[in-house]
Amino acid sequence: MAHIIDSEAEILTTCIHPSAQRQGLATILISGLFEQWKNASIARVFLDVSAQNKPAIELYTKLSFATKTIRKNYYSI
């Protein structure tokens, strides 16, 4: 799930069933969004991810996302 405001997009949720993870599906999903957003003149894409979610961080790094800010206690329970 994602939303667009003006020329920015935010990825709110990326979810792949555990039995289908690590098969490239999230890469395909997000790459498809990037293709759509190119046509919509999106200049910036951002998201939040827990520092403990190593698989997600690996995915987003592979997709050229970079850490801009670390929010303390953002994902605290």
Biopython code that builds the backbone (N, CA, C, O; Angstrom):
import numpy as np
from Bio.PDB.StructureBuilder import StructureBuilder

atoms = [
    (1, "MET", "N", (0.846, -1.163, 0.000)),
    (1, "MET", "CA", (0.000, 0.000, 0.000)),
    (1, "MET", "C", (0.900, 1.236, 0.000)),
    (1, "MET", "O", (1.929, 1.283, 0.673)),
    (2, "ALA", "N", (0.480, 2.225, -0.770)),
    (2, "ALA", "CA", (1.255, 3.459, -0.872)),
    (2, "ALA", "C", (0.304, 4.605, -1.168)),
    (2, "ALA", "O", (-0.842, 4.389, -1.562)),
    (3, "HIS", "N", (0.788, 5.826, -0.974)),
    (3, "HIS", "CA", (0.001, 6.973, -1.398)),
    (3, "HIS", "C", (0.904, 8.040, -1.991)),
    (3, "HIS", "O", (2.107, 8.082, -1.735)),
    (4, "ILE", "N", (0.290, 8.895, -2.785)),
    (4, "ILE", "CA", (1.017, 9.949, -3.489)),
    (4, "ILE", "C", (0.438, 11.296, -3.077)),
    (4, "ILE", "O", (-0.778, 11.480, -3.021)),
    (5, "ILE", "N", (1.332, 12.224, -2.794)),
    (5, "ILE", "CA", (0.949, 13.611, -2.546)),
    (5, "ILE", "C", (1.879, 14.465, -3.387)),
    (5, "ILE", "O", (3.095, 14.459, -3.194)),
    (6, "ASP", "N", (1.293, 15.201, -4.324)),
    (6, "ASP", "CA", (2.047, 16.022, -5.266)),
    (6, "ASP", "C", (3.066, 15.157, -5.992)),
    (6, "ASP", "O", (2.689, 14.229, -6.708)),
    (7, "SER", "N", (4.357, 15.449, -5.817)),
    (7, "SER", "CA", (5.400, 14.696, -6.531)),
    (7, "SER", "C", (6.122, 13.705, -5.625)),
    (7, "SER", "O", (7.207, 13.234, -5.964)),
    (8, "GLU", "N", (5.527, 13.382, -4.469)),
    (8, "GLU", "CA", (6.141, 12.437, -3.539)),
    (8, "GLU", "C", (5.243, 11.223, -3.321)),
    (8, "GLU", "O", (4.017, 11.330, -3.326)),
    (9, "ALA", "N", (5.871, 10.081, -3.132)),
    (9, "ALA", "CA", (5.143, 8.852, -2.825)),
    (9, "ALA", "C", (5.697, 8.273, -1.527)),
    (9, "ALA", "O", (6.894, 8.356, -1.252)),
    (10, "GLU", "N", (4.814, 7.692, -0.748)),
    (10, "GLU", "CA", (5.229, 7.020, 0.479)),
    (10, "GLU", "C", (4.717, 5.586, 0.443)),
    (10, "GLU", "O", (3.528, 5.339, 0.240)),
    (11, "ILE", "N", (5.631, 4.651, 0.642)),
    (11, "ILE", "CA", (5.245, 3.244, 0.756)),
    (11, "ILE", "C", (4.830, 3.027, 2.202)),
    (11, "ILE", "O", (5.638, 3.184, 3.118)),
    (12, "LEU", "N", (3.571, 2.667, 2.403)),
    (12, "LEU", "CA", (3.032, 2.494, 3.752)),
    (12, "LEU", "C", (3.204, 1.065, 4.240)),
    (12, "LEU", "O", (3.559, 0.843, 5.398)),
    (13, "THR", "N", (2.954, 0.094, 3.369)),
    (13, "THR", "CA", (3.007, -1.307, 3.754)),
    (13, "THR", "C", (3.454, -2.149, 2.565)),
    (13, "THR", "O", (2.975, -1.970, 1.445)),
    (14, "THR", "N", (4.360, -3.051, 2.820)),
    (14, "THR", "CA", (4.721, -4.079, 1.844)),
    (14, "THR", "C", (4.582, -5.404, 2.570)),
    (14, "THR", "O", (5.197, -5.608, 3.616)),
    (15, "CYS", "N", (3.794, -6.289, 2.035)),
    (15, "CYS", "CA", (3.541, -7.543, 2.735)),
    (15, "CYS", "C", (3.545, -8.709, 1.755)),
    (15, "CYS", "O", (2.818, -8.704, 0.762)),
    (16, "ILE", "N", (4.358, -9.686, 2.042)),
    (16, "ILE", "CA", (4.418, -10.926, 1.268)),
    (16, "ILE", "C", (4.196, -12.068, 2.258)),
    (16, "ILE", "O", (4.824, -12.105, 3.316)),
    (17, "HIS", "N", (3.320, -12.982, 1.922)),
    (17, "HIS", "CA", (3.046, -14.120, 2.805)),
    (17, "HIS", "C", (4.359, -14.836, 3.133)),
    (17, "HIS", "O", (5.194, -15.008, 2.245)),
    (18, "PRO", "N", (4.563, -15.256, 4.382)),
    (18, "PRO", "CA", (5.817, -15.909, 4.763)),
    (18, "PRO", "C", (6.225, -17.066, 3.850)),
    (18, "PRO", "O", (7.413, -17.251, 3.586)),
    (19, "SER", "N", (5.272, -17.833, 3.371)),
    (19, "SER", "CA", (5.632, -18.969, 2.510)),
    (19, "SER", "C", (6.146, -18.528, 1.140)),
    (19, "SER", "O", (6.739, -19.325, 0.413)),
    (20, "ALA", "N", (5.920, -17.259, 0.783)),
    (20, "ALA", "CA", (6.349, -16.751, -0.523)),
    (20, "ALA", "C", (7.504, -15.758, -0.420)),
    (20, "ALA", "O", (7.938, -15.204, -1.430)),
    (21, "GLN", "N", (8.001, -15.531, 0.794)),
    (21, "GLN", "CA", (9.097, -14.577, 0.978)),
    (21, "GLN", "C", (10.399, -15.121, 0.418)),
    (21, "GLN", "O", (10.574, -16.327, 0.241)),
    (22, "ARG", "N", (11.317, -14.182, 0.143)),
    (22, "ARG", "CA", (12.673, -14.474, -0.355)),
    (22, "ARG", "C", (12.635, -15.119, -1.751)),
    (22, "ARG", "O", (13.519, -15.896, -2.110)),
    (23, "GLN", "N", (11.598, -14.783, -2.527)),
    (23, "GLN", "CA", (11.485, -15.288, -3.895)),
    (23, "GLN", "C", (11.468, -14.152, -4.916)),
    (23, "GLN", "O", (11.222, -14.383, -6.100)),
    (24, "GLY", "N", (11.728, -12.927, -4.458)),
    (24, "GLY", "CA", (11.781, -11.786, -5.365)),
    (24, "GLY", "C", (10.451, -11.092, -5.601)),
    (24, "GLY", "O", (10.377, -10.172, -6.415)),
    (25, "LEU", "N", (9.401, -11.511, -4.911)),
    (25, "LEU", "CA", (8.090, -10.926, -5.154)),
    (25, "LEU", "C", (8.003, -9.467, -4.704)),
    (25, "LEU", "O", (7.406, -8.645, -5.400)),
    (26, "ALA", "N", (8.581, -9.138, -3.569)),
    (26, "ALA", "CA", (8.551, -7.748, -3.098)),
    (26, "ALA", "C", (9.344, -6.852, -4.050)),
    (26, "ALA", "O", (8.953, -5.710, -4.292)),
    (27, "THR", "N", (10.441, -7.352, -4.583)),
    (27, "THR", "CA", (11.220, -6.585, -5.559)),
    (27, "THR", "C", (10.373, -6.300, -6.795)),
    (27, "THR", "O", (10.369, -5.181, -7.307)),
    (28, "ILE", "N", (9.664, -7.304, -7.265)),
    (28, "ILE", "CA", (8.789, -7.124, -8.435)),
    (28, "ILE", "C", (7.684, -6.117, -8.117)),
    (28, "ILE", "O", (7.390, -5.238, -8.926)),
    (29, "LEU", "N", (7.077, -6.248, -6.945)),
    (29, "LEU", "CA", (5.997, -5.362, -6.538)),
    (29, "LEU", "C", (6.460, -3.900, -6.486)),
    (29, "LEU", "O", (5.829, -3.022, -7.075)),
    (30, "ILE", "N", (7.545, -3.655, -5.788)),
    (30, "ILE", "CA", (8.024, -2.280, -5.626)),
    (30, "ILE", "C", (8.583, -1.734, -6.937)),
    (30, "ILE", "O", (8.401, -0.554, -7.236)),
    (31, "SER", "N", (9.250, -2.560, -7.712)),
    (31, "SER", "CA", (9.741, -2.116, -9.022)),
    (31, "SER", "C", (8.578, -1.709, -9.919)),
    (31, "SER", "O", (8.690, -0.752, -10.686)),
    (32, "GLY", "N", (7.461, -2.432, -9.828)),
    (32, "GLY", "CA", (6.266, -2.064, -10.580)),
    (32, "GLY", "C", (5.714, -0.708, -10.160)),
    (32, "GLY", "O", (5.272, 0.082, -10.995)),
    (33, "LEU", "N", (5.744, -0.449, -8.856)),
    (33, "LEU", "CA", (5.327, 0.869, -8.377)),
    (33, "LEU", "C", (6.233, 1.956, -8.944)),
    (33, "LEU", "O", (5.753, 2.993, -9.400)),
    (34, "PHE", "N", (7.541, 1.719, -8.914)),
    (34, "PHE", "CA", (8.491, 2.699, -9.459)),
    (34, "PHE", "C", (8.171, 3.016, -10.918)),
    (34, "PHE", "O", (8.213, 4.176, -11.328)),
    (35, "GLU", "N", (7.854, 1.990, -11.697)),
    (35, "GLU", "CA", (7.520, 2.200, -13.112)),
    (35, "GLU", "C", (6.270, 3.067, -13.255)),
    (35, "GLU", "O", (6.236, 3.978, -14.082)),
    (36, "GLN", "N", (5.257, 2.786, -12.461)),
    (36, "GLN", "CA", (4.037, 3.598, -12.499)),
    (36, "GLN", "C", (4.329, 5.033, -12.082)),
    (36, "GLN", "O", (3.825, 5.977, -12.691)),
    (37, "TRP", "N", (5.133, 5.192, -11.055)),
    (37, "TRP", "CA", (5.404, 6.520, -10.534)),
    (37, "TRP", "C", (6.265, 7.338, -11.484)),
    (37, "TRP", "O", (6.166, 8.565, -11.496)),
    (38, "LYS", "N", (7.112, 6.682, -12.287)),
    (38, "LYS", "CA", (7.875, 7.430, -13.289)),
    (38, "LYS", "C", (6.922, 8.153, -14.229)),
    (38, "LYS", "O", (7.136, 9.314, -14.577)),
    (39, "ASN", "N", (5.872, 7.455, -14.634)),
    (39, "ASN", "CA", (4.882, 8.038, -15.527)),
    (39, "ASN", "C", (4.048, 9.122, -14.842)),
    (39, "ASN", "O", (3.428, 9.945, -15.517)),
    (40, "ALA", "N", (4.030, 9.128, -13.527)),
    (40, "ALA", "CA", (3.264, 10.117, -12.766)),
    (40, "ALA", "C", (4.153, 11.262, -12.275)),
    (40, "ALA", "O", (3.704, 12.090, -11.483)),
    (41, "SER", "N", (5.397, 11.319, -12.729)),
    (41, "SER", "CA", (6.350, 12.376, -12.356)),
    (41, "SER", "C", (6.623, 12.439, -10.853)),
    (41, "SER", "O", (6.729, 13.523, -10.279)),
    (42, "ILE", "N", (6.735, 11.275, -10.226)),
    (42, "ILE", "CA", (7.075, 11.222, -8.799)),
    (42, "ILE", "C", (8.572, 11.483, -8.665)),
    (42, "ILE", "O", (9.388, 10.806, -9.290)),
    (43, "ALA", "N", (8.922, 12.468, -7.850)),
    (43, "ALA", "CA", (10.322, 12.866, -7.693)),
    (43, "ALA", "C", (10.998, 12.200, -6.504)),
    (43, "ALA", "O", (12.220, 12.049, -6.483)),
    (44, "ARG", "N", (10.194, 11.793, -5.498)),
    (44, "ARG", "CA", (10.790, 11.242, -4.278)),
    (44, "ARG", "C", (9.875, 10.174, -3.710)),
    (44, "ARG", "O", (8.654, 10.327, -3.689)),
    (45, "VAL", "N", (10.488, 9.084, -3.248)),
    (45, "VAL", "CA", (9.760, 7.987, -2.614)),
    (45, "VAL", "C", (10.387, 7.762, -1.243)),
    (45, "VAL", "O", (11.610, 7.717, -1.113)),
    (46, "PHE", "N", (9.554, 7.621, -0.231)),
    (46, "PHE", "CA", (10.101, 7.357, 1.099)),
    (46, "PHE", "C", (9.254, 6.333, 1.828)),
    (46, "PHE", "O", (8.138, 6.019, 1.414)),
    (47, "LEU", "N", (9.806, 5.812, 2.933)),
    (47, "LEU", "CA", (9.134, 4.808, 3.752)),
    (47, "LEU", "C", (9.788, 4.775, 5.111)),
    (47, "LEU", "O", (10.860, 5.346, 5.311)),
    (48, "ASP", "N", (9.142, 4.104, 6.043)),
    (48, "ASP", "CA", (9.702, 3.849, 7.375)),
    (48, "ASP", "C", (9.827, 2.343, 7.530)),
    (48, "ASP", "O", (8.978, 1.580, 7.069)),
    (49, "VAL", "N", (10.903, 1.931, 8.189)),
    (49, "VAL", "CA", (11.101, 0.506, 8.456)),
    (49, "VAL", "C", (11.793, 0.357, 9.813)),
    (49, "VAL", "O", (12.667, 1.147, 10.170)),
    (50, "SER", "N", (11.395, -0.647, 10.542)),
    (50, "SER", "CA", (12.012, -0.911, 11.838)),
    (50, "SER", "C", (13.478, -1.310, 11.659)),
    (50, "SER", "O", (13.812, -2.065, 10.746)),
    (51, "ALA", "N", (14.340, -0.807, 12.522)),
    (51, "ALA", "CA", (15.763, -1.154, 12.467)),
    (51, "ALA", "C", (15.984, -2.643, 12.712)),
    (51, "ALA", "O", (17.026, -3.179, 12.335)),
    (52, "GLN", "N", (15.023, -3.318, 13.334)),
    (52, "GLN", "CA", (15.131, -4.749, 13.596)),
    (52, "GLN", "C", (14.678, -5.601, 12.406)),
    (52, "GLN", "O", (14.877, -6.816, 12.412)),
    (53, "ASN", "N", (14.084, -4.992, 11.405)),
    (53, "ASN", "CA", (13.567, -5.739, 10.258)),
    (53, "ASN", "C", (14.657, -5.851, 9.182)),
    (53, "ASN", "O", (14.609, -5.179, 8.152)),
    (54, "LYS", "N", (15.623, -6.706, 9.448)),
    (54, "LYS", "CA", (16.788, -6.857, 8.562)),
    (54, "LYS", "C", (16.413, -7.271, 7.139)),
    (54, "LYS", "O", (16.977, -6.717, 6.195)),
    (55, "PRO", "N", (15.485, -8.221, 6.933)),
    (55, "PRO", "CA", (15.130, -8.567, 5.555)),
    (55, "PRO", "C", (14.565, -7.374, 4.771)),
    (55, "PRO", "O", (14.876, -7.198, 3.593)),
    (56, "ALA", "N", (13.738, -6.563, 5.428)),
    (56, "ALA", "CA", (13.183, -5.389, 4.748)),
    (56, "ALA", "C", (14.272, -4.378, 4.432)),
    (56, "ALA", "O", (14.283, -3.796, 3.347)),
    (57, "ILE", "N", (15.185, -4.165, 5.367)),
    (57, "ILE", "CA", (16.281, -3.223, 5.130)),
    (57, "ILE", "C", (17.133, -3.692, 3.958)),
    (57, "ILE", "O", (17.538, -2.880, 3.127)),
    (58, "GLU", "N", (17.408, -4.989, 3.881)),
    (58, "GLU", "CA", (18.169, -5.530, 2.742)),
    (58, "GLU", "C", (17.426, -5.288, 1.434)),
    (58, "GLU", "O", (18.031, -4.890, 0.438)),
    (59, "LEU", "N", (16.124, -5.525, 1.434)),
    (59, "LEU", "CA", (15.313, -5.302, 0.237)),
    (59, "LEU", "C", (15.376, -3.838, -0.185)),
    (59, "LEU", "O", (15.661, -3.538, -1.344)),
    (60, "TYR", "N", (15.113, -2.933, 0.743)),
    (60, "TYR", "CA", (15.061, -1.515, 0.396)),
    (60, "TYR", "C", (16.440, -0.983, -0.009)),
    (60, "TYR", "O", (16.535, -0.108, -0.871)),
    (61, "THR", "N", (17.488, -1.493, 0.594)),
    (61, "THR", "CA", (18.836, -1.101, 0.188)),
    (61, "THR", "C", (19.098, -1.559, -1.248)),
    (61, "THR", "O", (19.652, -0.814, -2.056)),
    (62, "LYS", "N", (18.693, -2.794, -1.555)),
    (62, "LYS", "CA", (18.849, -3.318, -2.910)),
    (62, "LYS", "C", (18.089, -2.466, -3.927)),
    (62, "LYS", "O", (18.497, -2.349, -5.083)),
    (63, "LEU", "N", (16.990, -1.880, -3.484)),
    (63, "LEU", "CA", (16.165, -1.047, -4.362)),
    (63, "LEU", "C", (16.582, 0.426, -4.329)),
    (63, "LEU", "O", (15.838, 1.298, -4.778)),
    (64, "SER", "N", (17.769, 0.694, -3.797)),
    (64, "SER", "CA", (18.401, 2.025, -3.787)),
    (64, "SER", "C", (17.830, 3.008, -2.771)),
    (64, "SER", "O", (18.047, 4.213, -2.902)),
    (65, "PHE", "N", (17.107, 2.526, -1.760)),
    (65, "PHE", "CA", (16.705, 3.410, -0.672)),
    (65, "PHE", "C", (17.904, 3.640, 0.226)),
    (65, "PHE", "O", (18.779, 2.781, 0.333)),
    (66, "ALA", "N", (17.947, 4.788, 0.867)),
    (66, "ALA", "CA", (19.035, 5.120, 1.785)),
    (66, "ALA", "C", (18.429, 5.633, 3.093)),
    (66, "ALA", "O", (17.348, 6.222, 3.088)),
    (67, "THR", "N", (19.115, 5.413, 4.198)),
    (67, "THR", "CA", (18.663, 5.909, 5.496)),
    (67, "THR", "C", (18.867, 7.413, 5.549)),
    (67, "THR", "O", (19.968, 7.912, 5.312)),
    (68, "LYS", "N", (17.810, 8.117, 5.857)),
    (68, "LYS", "CA", (17.881, 9.578, 5.990)),
    (68, "LYS", "C", (17.753, 9.999, 7.438)),
    (68, "LYS", "O", (18.426, 10.929, 7.884)),
    (69, "THR", "N", (16.890, 9.318, 8.172)),
    (69, "THR", "CA", (16.623, 9.673, 9.568)),
    (69, "THR", "C", (16.333, 8.404, 10.347)),
    (69, "THR", "O", (15.701, 7.479, 9.837)),
    (70, "ILE", "N", (16.795, 8.368, 11.577)),
    (70, "ILE", "CA", (16.436, 7.278, 12.481)),
    (70, "ILE", "C", (15.614, 7.892, 13.600)),
    (70, "ILE", "O", (16.082, 8.775, 14.318)),
    (71, "ARG", "N", (14.384, 7.418, 13.740)),
    (71, "ARG", "CA", (13.470, 7.935, 14.766)),
    (71, "ARG", "C", (13.549, 7.041, 15.996)),
    (71, "ARG", "O", (13.196, 5.863, 15.933)),
    (72, "LYS", "N", (14.002, 7.583, 17.090)),
    (72, "LYS", "CA", (14.087, 6.812, 18.329)),
    (72, "LYS", "C", (12.702, 6.441, 18.814)),
    (72, "LYS", "O", (11.790, 7.267, 18.836)),
    (73, "ASN", "N", (12.560, 5.169, 19.206)),
    (73, "ASN", "CA", (11.332, 4.634, 19.779)),
    (73, "ASN", "C", (10.120, 4.709, 18.844)),
    (73, "ASN", "O", (8.983, 4.616, 19.306)),
    (74, "TYR", "N", (10.346, 4.874, 17.545)),
    (74, "TYR", "CA", (9.239, 4.950, 16.592)),
    (74, "TYR", "C", (8.438, 3.665, 16.554)),
    (74, "TYR", "O", (7.213, 3.687, 16.436)),
    (75, "TYR", "N", (9.147, 2.532, 16.655)),
    (75, "TYR", "CA", (8.487, 1.232, 16.632)),
    (75, "TYR", "C", (8.475, 0.576, 18.007)),
    (75, "TYR", "O", (8.454, -0.652, 18.101)),
    (76, "SER", "N", (8.488, 1.362, 19.063)),
    (76, "SER", "CA", (8.509, 0.773, 20.392)),
    (76, "SER", "C", (7.184, 0.089, 20.701)),
    (76, "SER", "O", (6.123, 0.497, 20.227)),
    (77, "ILE", "N", (7.275, -0.949, 21.497)),
    (77, "ILE", "CA", (6.065, -1.726, 21.834)),
    (77, "ILE", "C", (5.556, -1.295, 23.179)),
    (77, "ILE", "O", (4.548, -1.819, 23.654)),
]
sb = StructureBuilder()
sb.init_structure("model")
sb.init_model(0)
sb.init_chain("A")
sb.init_seg("    ")
for serial, (resi, resn, name, xyz) in enumerate(atoms, 1):
    if name == "N":
        sb.init_residue(resn, " ", resi, " ")
    sb.init_atom(name, np.array(xyz, "f"), 0.0, 1.0, " ", f" {name:<3s}", serial, name[0])
structure = sb.get_structure()
